[in-house]
Amino acid sequence: MVKKTLSGFQCEECKLKYKEKSWAEKCEAWCKAHKSCNLEIIRHAVKN
């Protein structure tokens, strides 16, 4: 389940943060299925 944070939304699998909930959900789904990160998805992550 994607976690809401002060800076946006966080993937609970890899802990990367996104401004948009949809990207965090895509990231979490990928992480769970493949046990890795997808470069096309994580490029949308935000820095802390």
JOQUI-V425628 format. One record per helix or strand of 2 or more residues. SS is the DSSP state (H for helix, E for strand). FROM is the first residue (numbers start at 1). LEN is the number of residues. Records with the same first field share a line. If there is no record, write none. Layout:
BEGIN
SS: FROM-LEN + FROM-LEN
END
This chain:
BEGIN
E: 3-3 + 8-3 + 17-2 + 45-2
H: 21-14 + 39-4
END
